[in-house]
């Protein structure tokens, strides 16, 4: 086990949102912004911003890391940019007010069609259908989750039809 792998998750967290240079085995070097460090394998996930607003993601395996040097601290704008890398496109397009309206409209429509629905979570952002399916923001068919594939498929179809009628 190398020094990097011996660090604790709290130590690794200090590298998140910082530009680093990673020296790895066989004289390989990687530079990028640290998105996260896997707590099990100590692997580092790096993001590099390319032209055309594209992002390159690299993973340096924990066992290969020999040294990590911080080159630059991330400002608030960079932290925001990094946090949005894996956010689905449609999730970025809605304001909190729009998401609330979408949730309430869908909930009302489901209730009108005699489908039992409740709100879940601390902020009530997740809709729960019949206790076996959840719908997360922005409340489309892709955000449905259930271990029952038949219910999942049918509710996704209902929501898809509902959304098509809304347009």
N, C-alpha and C positions, 0 to 999 in steps of 0.2 A: 504494500500500500504506500502511495506517495504522500507528500505533505498536503497536497490539495485534497486528497480523498479523506484525510484525517480531520479536516476542518468540520465544524458543525454547520447545520443549516443557517443558524444566526450569523455565522461568519460569512457564508456564501451570499446571504441576503445583502450584505454591504456592497457587493459588486453589481447588484441589479440597477439598471438605468445608468450605467457608466460605460464609457468607451474604454475598452481594454485591449491589450496585446497579450495573446496567449502563446507561450512557448510550449510546444509539444514535442513528443519523441521524434527522433530522426530529423531534428532541426527544422521542423515545420513551424511556421508562425501564422497566427490568425489574428485579425483585428476586427472589431465590431462592437456594437452596443449589446450589453448583456440583458437578454429578456428574462432569463431564469436559469437556475441551476437545479438539476434533478437531484433531490435529496437522497435517492437510493444509489445511483451510479456516479454521482458527482459530475455528470456531463454538463457542459456549459452550452446554452443555446444563444447564439449570436445573431444579431440583425445588422445588415449593411444596407444602407440606402443607395440605390442606383439612380440613374437618370430616368425620366418618364414616371416618376413616383413609384417605381417598382422597388421591391425589397427582396434581398437575398438572405435566406436563413441558413446558418451553418450550425452543426453540432460537433463540439470537440468532446470526445469521450473522456470521461473522468480519469481512467487509468493512464491516458496518454498525456495529461496535463502535467507539465513540469513547473511552470511559473506563470503567474497572472499579474500583469502590471497595469494599474489604472492610468489611463492617458488623459481622461477628461471626465468631469462631472456632468451629468445630464441636467439641463434646466427644466422648468415646468413644461415648456413647449415640447421638448424632446420626450419627457416622460409621457405626455399625452399621446404623442405620435407612436411611441412604443406600445402603449396600452391598447391602441386601436388596430394593431397589425392583424390580429386574428379575429377581430369583430366582423361578423357578416355585414356585407354592404347595406342590406336593407335595415339592419339594426341601427346604423348611423343616421338614417334619414329622418327619424322621428324624434320630435321633442317629447319631454315627459308628458305634456298636456295631450299631444296626439296619441301617445301610447295609452294613456288613461282612457281617452275617448274610444280607441279601438277595442280595448279590453271591455269597457262597459257596453258598447254596441254588440260585440260578439256574445257577451254574457246574456244580454237581453234577448238576442235572437235565439240562443240555445234554450233559454227558459220558455220563450214563446212557443217553441217546438217541443215542449215537454221533455227536455233533456236536463237532468239534474246537474247543476253546476254550482261550485263554491269557489271562494277566493282562498288562496293558501299563501304561506310565507309571512315574514314579519311585516312587509309592506303591502301584502295582498296583491302582488304583481302576477302571481301564477294562478291560472284558472285550473280547477280540478273537476273533471267530468265523471260523474257516477263513482267517484272514489277510485277509479282505475286508470285514468288518463290525465296527464297534465299538459297545459298549453302555456308556454312562456312568451314574453314579448319578442317580436312585435305581433304575436297572435296569428300566425299563418299556419298552413298545414305542415311546414318543415319544423315548426317549433313544438309539435305534438310528440308526447313520449308516453309509451305504455308497454308493459310486458305482454299484453294480449294483442297479438297481431291483427286479429279480426276486428276488434274494437278500434284499434289504431287506424286501420285502413278505412273503415266506415266513417269515423269522425273526420279524418283528413279529407275524404271526399265531400262530406257535408260542408266543411269550412271552405274548401276550394270553390264549391258552388256558391256559397254565401258571398265570398269575396268577389267572384266574377259578376254577381248581380249588383254589387256595390259600385262597380266601376262605370 
